[in-house]
Amino acid sequence: MEGARYLIVNADDFGIGPATSKSILELASAGLITSTVLLVNSPHAEEAVRRWRQMGRIVELGWHPCLTLDRPLLPPGQVPSLVDKKGRFHRLGQFLRRLSTARIQSCEMEAELTAQHGRFQELVGNPPSVVNSHHHVQVFPPISRVLLRILGRQNPLPYVRRIQEPWRMIAKISGARAKRLFLSHFGAGDAARQRRRAFPGNDWLMGITNPPCVARPSFLTRWIAKVPGKVVELTCHPGHWDPTLIDRDCKTGDGQLLRRVQEMHLLRDPRFREAVREAGFVMVSPAALVDQKFHGQIDAA
């Protein structure tokens, strides 16, 4: 393995909807993803875990902390700053506006995320070995600190996504550049906090974009051919057409449902595996990466 580069291919949003979870398990069965992360507060989470067990736990299953989709696990009265009048989490835009004006209470975030962490263990039977947040909200300092405090109680520490992209990659690869600049700017602080606390993670992240870019056949292959780093994570959101996501995670006609279908086809395209090989990557699960790190076989990211 000397000289190898390591690629984690993580499918976000396991459990968000039945067809999405089905697609992720199919990709795992074909060896096209190395991990996925569970939305424990989704109404479809328990069924997704049941299917995962029936298929022999074929992929590493981690936790996808969520503060911007569906309802909290705790009663709304216990987390009033996190929910709207109907008791649902605020949508991402409203959540960020409230966070930026100090209307989100850190103690409520910690209580809800602690409940989600506990629920993950109830459903799966063990603490999560890989963690990344829904809508990347972990990049914001209050959430980053709360989440790392919760995860810091685990032994060993889980692999946590570092939401950073090299500036030259943002310049070279089109699609959602403003969003990527924003996330990399805030992600640098989160990554620094992770390193100080010795959380294992990736050097760089790729795959953040907008729906039109995913329609291009070369989308994944050009990312893989150009990304630097010893340990790289590809974040993806594959899925079959899943109408249960409408008015929860997307709107009719906004392109997000089709994007998931297109990402699924890109991962199945033989050119994806070929690009991985040509870039010198070995696909590896986060748990295997952490195990190699602690045994001194690779330099820590």
C-alpha positions in Angstrom: 0.0 0.0 0.0 3.1 2.2 0.1 2.5 5.4 -2.0 -1.3 4.8 -2.1 -3.8 7.5 -1.7 -7.0 6.8 0.2 -10.5 7.6 -1.0 -13.6 7.6 1.2 -16.8 7.7 -0.8 -19.6 8.6 1.6 -23.2 8.6 0.7 -25.1 11.1 2.8 -28.7 11.0 3.9 -29.2 7.2 4.6 -32.7 6.9 6.0 -34.1 10.1 4.5 -36.5 8.1 2.3 -37.1 4.5 1.3 -36.0 4.8 -2.4 -32.9 6.8 -1.4 -31.8 4.2 1.2 -32.4 1.4 -1.3 -30.1 3.1 -3.8 -27.4 3.5 -1.2 -27.5 -0.2 -0.2 -27.3 -1.2 -3.9 -24.2 1.0 -4.4 -22.7 -0.5 -1.3 -23.4 -4.0 -2.5 -21.5 -3.1 -5.7 -18.5 -1.8 -3.8 -19.1 1.8 -5.1 -19.3 3.5 -1.7 -17.3 3.0 1.4 -19.7 4.5 4.0 -23.0 6.1 4.6 -24.5 8.2 7.4 -27.9 7.9 9.0 -30.5 10.7 9.7 -31.8 9.3 12.9 -34.6 11.8 13.2 -36.1 10.9 9.8 -39.4 8.9 10.0 -37.8 6.4 7.6 -34.7 5.8 9.7 -35.7 2.7 11.6 -36.8 0.9 8.4 -33.5 1.9 6.7 -31.5 0.3 9.5 -33.7 -2.8 9.4 -32.8 -3.2 5.7 -29.2 -2.6 6.4 -29.2 -5.4 8.9 -31.0 -7.7 6.6 -28.3 -7.2 4.0 -25.6 -8.1 6.4 -24.4 -4.6 7.4 -22.7 -4.4 4.0 -21.5 -0.8 4.5 -20.1 1.2 7.4 -23.0 3.1 8.8 -22.3 6.4 10.6 -24.3 9.3 12.0 -25.6 12.4 10.1 -26.4 15.0 12.9 -29.4 17.0 11.7 -30.8 20.4 12.8 -32.5 21.4 9.6 -34.8 18.6 8.4 -38.0 17.1 9.8 -38.6 17.2 13.6 -36.3 17.0 16.6 -36.2 13.9 18.7 -36.8 15.9 21.8 -40.3 17.5 22.5 -40.4 20.9 20.8 -41.0 22.6 24.1 -37.5 21.5 25.2 -35.8 23.0 22.1 -37.9 26.0 21.2 -35.2 28.0 19.5 -34.6 25.1 17.0 -38.2 24.7 15.8 -41.0 26.6 14.0 -44.6 27.0 15.2 -45.4 23.5 13.9 -42.6 21.9 15.9 -40.4 21.2 12.9 -36.7 22.2 12.5 -36.3 25.5 10.7 -35.3 25.2 7.1 -31.6 25.8 6.4 -31.9 29.5 5.4 -34.0 30.4 8.4 -31.8 28.3 10.7 -28.7 30.2 9.5 -30.4 33.6 10.0 -31.3 32.6 13.5 -27.8 31.3 14.2 -26.2 34.4 12.9 -28.3 36.6 15.2 -27.8 34.5 18.3 -31.4 33.2 18.4 -30.3 29.5 18.5 -29.5 28.3 22.0 -26.3 26.2 22.2 -27.7 24.3 25.2 -30.7 23.2 23.1 -28.5 22.2 20.2 -26.4 20.1 22.6 -29.5 18.5 24.1 -30.9 17.5 20.7 -27.7 16.3 19.3 -27.0 14.3 22.4 -30.5 12.7 21.9 -29.7 11.9 18.3 -26.3 10.4 19.3 -28.1 8.2 21.7 -30.8 7.2 19.2 -28.1 6.2 16.7 -26.7 3.8 19.3 -30.2 2.4 20.0 -30.8 1.7 16.3 -27.4 0.5 15.3 -26.1 -1.0 18.5 -22.8 0.9 18.7 -21.5 4.5 18.7 -20.9 6.0 15.2 -17.5 5.4 13.6 -18.0 8.1 11.0 -19.9 11.5 11.4 -20.8 14.4 9.2 -23.7 16.9 9.5 -26.7 17.4 7.3 -26.3 20.6 5.2 -22.7 20.8 6.6 -23.9 22.9 9.6 -20.9 21.6 11.6 -18.7 24.3 10.1 -20.3 27.0 12.2 -18.4 27.4 15.5 -21.3 27.0 18.0 -22.3 23.7 16.3 -18.7 22.5 15.8 -17.9 22.9 19.5 -21.1 21.2 20.6 -20.7 18.3 18.2 -17.0 17.7 19.0 -17.8 17.8 22.7 -20.4 15.1 22.3 -18.2 13.0 20.1 -15.2 13.5 22.4 -16.8 11.1 24.9 -16.3 8.2 22.5 -13.3 5.9 22.6 -11.9 5.6 20.0 -12.8 8.9 18.5 -14.8 8.7 15.2 -13.7 9.8 11.8 -15.3 13.3 11.3 -15.6 14.9 7.9 -13.4 18.0 7.4 -15.2 20.4 5.0 -12.2 21.9 3.3 -11.3 22.2 -0.4 -8.1 23.6 -1.8 -8.5 27.1 -3.2 -7.1 26.0 -6.6 -9.7 23.3 -6.8 -12.5 25.8 -6.3 -10.9 27.8 -9.2 -10.5 24.8 -11.5 -13.8 23.0 -10.9 -17.0 24.9 -11.7 -20.2 24.6 -9.8 -21.4 26.3 -6.6 -18.1 28.2 -6.2 -19.6 30.8 -3.8 -21.0 28.0 -1.6 -17.7 26.1 -1.7 -15.7 29.2 -0.7 -18.1 29.9 2.1 -18.0 26.3 3.5 -14.2 26.1 3.1 -13.7 29.4 4.9 -15.8 28.2 7.9 -14.7 24.6 7.5 -11.1 25.6 8.1 -11.9 26.5 11.7 -13.9 23.3 12.3 -11.0 21.2 10.8 -8.5 23.0 13.1 -10.7 22.2 16.2 -10.8 18.5 15.1 -7.1 18.3 14.7 -6.4 19.9 18.1 -8.6 17.2 19.6 -7.0 14.4 17.6 -10.1 13.4 15.6 -9.2 11.5 12.5 -10.4 13.0 9.2 -9.7 13.7 5.6 -7.2 16.1 4.0 -9.6 17.4 1.5 -13.3 17.1 0.5 -14.8 17.0 -2.9 -18.2 16.7 -4.4 -20.0 19.8 -3.2 -21.9 21.4 -6.1 -25.3 22.3 -7.6 -27.7 20.1 -9.6 -26.7 21.2 -13.2 -23.1 20.2 -12.7 -24.0 16.7 -11.6 -25.6 16.2 -15.0 -22.2 16.3 -16.7 -20.7 12.8 -17.3 -17.3 14.1 -16.4 -18.3 15.5 -13.0 -16.8 12.9 -10.8 -13.9 11.9 -13.0 -12.5 15.4 -13.3 -12.8 15.9 -9.5 -10.8 12.7 -8.9 -8.2 13.5 -11.5 -7.3 16.9 -10.0 -7.8 16.6 -6.2 -4.6 16.6 -4.1 -4.0 14.9 -0.8 -3.3 11.5 0.8 -6.8 11.1 2.3 -9.7 12.5 0.4 -13.4 12.2 0.9 -16.0 12.3 -1.9 -19.4 13.4 -0.5 -22.3 12.3 -2.6 -26.1 12.1 -2.4 -27.2 9.2 -4.7 -30.7 7.9 -4.8 -33.5 6.5 -6.8 -36.4 8.9 -7.5 -37.8 9.4 -4.0 -41.0 11.5 -3.8 -41.0 11.2 0.0 -38.3 13.9 0.0 -40.6 16.6 -1.6 -41.5 19.4 0.8 -39.0 17.9 3.3 -35.6 18.1 1.7 -36.5 19.7 -1.7 -39.2 21.3 -3.8 -40.9 19.9 -6.9 -38.9 21.1 -9.9 -35.8 22.4 -8.0 -33.6 19.6 -9.5 -32.6 18.0 -6.3 -34.4 14.7 -6.8 -33.0 14.3 -10.3 -29.6 15.2 -9.0 -29.7 12.2 -6.7 -30.6 9.9 -9.6 -27.8 11.4 -11.7 -25.2 10.9 -8.9 -26.2 7.3 -8.6 -25.6 6.8 -12.4 -22.2 8.6 -12.2 -21.1 6.2 -9.4 -22.2 3.2 -11.5 -20.4 4.4 -14.6 -17.2 2.3 -15.2 -15.3 5.5 -15.8 -15.7 6.3 -12.0 -13.7 3.2 -11.0 -11.2 3.8 -13.8 -10.6 7.4 -12.6 -10.1 6.2 -9.0 -7.4 3.7 -10.2 -5.7 6.2 -12.4 -5.5 8.8 -9.6 -3.7 6.2 -7.4 -6.6 5.9 -4.9 -7.5 2.9 -2.8 -11.1 3.1 -1.7 -11.3 2.6 2.1 -13.9 2.8 4.8 -13.4 5.4 7.5 -13.1 2.7 10.2 -10.3 0.9 8.2 -8.6 4.2 7.7 -8.7 5.0 11.4 -7.4 1.5 12.2 -4.4 2.0 9.8 -3.7 5.4 11.3 -3.5 4.1 14.8 -1.3 1.2 13.7 1.1 3.7 12.0 0.6 2.4 8.5 -0.3 5.8 7.1 0.3 9.4 8.2 -2.7 10.9 9.9 -4.7 13.4 7.9 
